[in-house]
Amino acid sequence: MLEGGGVTPPVGNVYLNETLLNQSSFDKFSSYSVAGDQVWGFDSRYGAVMSGYADNTSYANEDWFVTPVIDLSASTNPVITFEHARGPESSMSVGVAEGYYSAWVTNGYTNGTDPNQTTWVELPILNHPTVKWQYVNSGELLIPAEYRTANCRIAFRYLSIDGASATWEIKNVTVKEQ
Ligand SMILES: [Ca+2]
């Protein structure tokens, strides 16, 4: 760690704390487009934003947004929480039941590779948005014991299909002791 700078250490055990509301925070994550031309983007108002909608059309996409490496080797009961929102109104029901907006954990991902070549385990999101553009807290998603390693990563996977897509926005991603 670099010393100085007057940074106050977080209280308790915080392993990752990224707002995604500034470019440097966003740039610590990596993204990978498995399908579709649309990709995860940065917005200082909304955080990390993904949509399969372009030119008045919804396109099929599969896009992953992956945290930097998180060292959980000394953790006890680490949980991830984040805030997320969706819209617009006409798309609020798109893909929720089908799992278009999901979170996953691994200890074996390498940046720049297709996430489908890595083994991930889903971390079911406890709370999904129900009102357009209103952020809700995901709830505390417990990271299973086998992934409490020095090279843990968590990913957000977005899906859309031709003819149906929503916008998914994520900010304030935190991994800490429960
Ligand atoms: Ca894509």
Residues whose N, C-alpha, C, O or C-beta is under 5 A from the ligand:
A	BS01	CA	S33 A35 G36 D37 Q38 V39 N61 E62 D63
